[in-house]
Amino acid sequence: MSDSENMSGFLGAHRSVMDTAIKVVEQVRPEQLGLRTPCAAWDLGQLLAHMTGQNHGFAAVARGERTDASVFADRPVVADPGAEFAASARDVVAAFNEEGVAERKFWLPEIAGGISLGARTSMGFHFVDYVVHSWDVAVSLGQRVEFDEEILARALTVAEAVPGGAPREQAGSAFAPVLEHADRAPVLDRILALLGRSPGWP
């Protein structure tokens, strides 16, 4: 399979994940923004503000932003959580699909004080993050979220490559320390545990 076919398959999977995230978030009502989430430091409103800001940030760096870290700033979604998040999700999908993006470096100011990584690695981070955050939002609402086997296989590969160890124990780390999990557990449960989530939350 050629690189272009691999990228096309990834972009299709990424779009599917973002479509799922949109469907989950559009169920959130303004009065639910104070609900607890698996992200211990954030209630649901703060989680959605983070997710929305990250979408805009990744879209900006995919289009060439290299100096303004504020593009990743949280974006509160008080008025209409579903619509405000959906706009950001569609923006990042469009940015990832623009011509030439796969050959670019993405500036990621929130990692190690600011580093540039290849587009495929960077987009992979965004991809797995929204598999997990879709689950975060769904379980906060007392619901379930499902992804097809191809998406989970791709997400597991990324989750397995995320470094563990001491950096994951520091305040502000993108992911909590790895949790114990069975190798034969459902794939989504393995992804969650690798990225510091308890599949049985709460």
N, C-alpha and C positions, 0 to 999 in steps of 0.2 A: 504494500500500500504506500502511495506517495505521501510526501509531507503535506501537500495541499489537501489530499483526501483525509489525512489524520486531523488537520486543522479544521476542515469542514465538519468532521464528525464531532470534534470538541465543541465547536461553536454551536452546533445543533443541540448538544447536550446542555451547554451553558444556557442557551435560550429556554430550554425546557425547564431547567431549575428555576430560572427567574420567573417564568410563567407560573410555576407552582408557588413561588414566594408571593407573587402578586395575589394569587387566589387565597392564600392563607391570610395575608395582611388585610385584604379587603373585608374580612369578617370582623376586624377589630372595630369596636365602637369607642368613641371618645371617653366614655365613662369607665372603660376597661384599661386605660393607659397606666393606672396605678397598680396593676396586677404584678405579682411576683413572677420572675422568670428563672430559668436554669443559670443565667448569667447573674451570679449572686450580687454583683455591685449595681445592677440595673433593674428598674421596674420595666414594664412593657413599653411605656412611652420613651424611656431612655434607650432601650434596645432598638426601637424603630428609628429613633433619631440617629443612632449610630449606623444602622443599616442604610438609611437614606443618605447620610453623609459619605459613607464609604462608596456607595454607588456613584455619586457625583465625583468623588475623588479619583476613583479608578477610571472613570470616563475621561476626566481631565488629563491624567497622565498618559492614557492611551493616545490622546490627541497631541501630546507633546509637552505638557506642563512639566517644568523642571525646577521651579523655585518657590512657588506659593503653596506652602503646606496647608493653608486655610481651606483649600479645596476639599480636604478630607474632614472638615469640621462637622460635628453633629448638626443635623437639620431637624428641629422639632416638627412633629406632625400633628399638632393639636387640633387643627380645624377639620381635616378630613384625612385620617391616617391612610386609608386605602388609596385614595387618589394621589396624595403627595408621594407615597412610596412608589406607586406604579410609575409615575413620571420619571423618578430616578432610575428605576429598574430598566425602563425602556431606553433611557439615555445611555446607560452602560452597555446594554446589548448592542445598540446602534454603533457606539464607539468601538467596541471589539470587532465589529464586522466591517469597519472602514478599510479601504484598500491600504496595504502596506503595514498594517498594525503588527502582524506576526513577526516582522523583521526589526521592530523597535525595542528599545530598552524602556522599562517602566521605572520612573523615579518613585520610590516608596519611602516617604519621610518618616513613617512611624516604625520602621524596622531598623534596629541598630543605629539609631540616630540619623538615618537617611542613607539608603543604598539604591543602586540601580540594578535591576534584574531583567533577564530576558522576558519577552512578552509571554511566552508559553508558560514559564514558571509563575509569573505574576498573575496571569489569568487563571491558572490552576488554583492559586491561593483564593482568589475571589470565588471561584466555582465551589470549592469545598466549604468555604465560609457560609455560602448561602444554602447549601444542603443542610448544614448544621443550624443556621439561624432560622430556616423555615421550620425545622423541628422545634427550636426554642419557642417560636411564636405559637405554633400549634399546641404544644403541651401546656403553655401558659393559659391557653383558652380551654384546656381540657379536651383537646382534639388530637387526632393522629394525622400524620402526613406520610405519603408513600411516594417512592421513586422507583423507576424501573431498574432492572438488573444492570443494564449498561451504565447508567448514571452512577449507581452505587459502586460498581467496579472501578470506574474512573475516580470517584471520590476516595475510595479506599487506598488506591495507589498514591494519591496526593497526601492523605492523612498519614500513611506509613512513612512518608518522606519528611514530615515535619519534625525538626529536631526536638528531642526531649531534654531531660536533665535539669540542671540548676536554673537556666534562664526561665524555664516555665514556672519556677517557684517565686519569681520576683513580682512585686506589685506592678501592675500595668501590662503584664505579659498578655499577648494576644490569645494564648490558650493556657488553661490550667494544666497541672501535671497529668501525665497519662494515668488512667485508672486501670485496675486489673480487669481483664476480660478473657473469656474463653475463645480460643482460636476458631471454634466451631459455632460461636454465637452468630445470630443474624448479622448480615453485613452492616446494616445501619447502626446496630448496637456497637459493633467493633469500631466504626468510624467515630461515633460519639465518645466512646471510652478513650480512644487514641488522642482525642482532642480535649479530654478533661471533663466530659459530660457523663453523668450517671444516666444510663438508658431508662432506669426506673424512676427518674425524678417525677414528682416530689416524694 
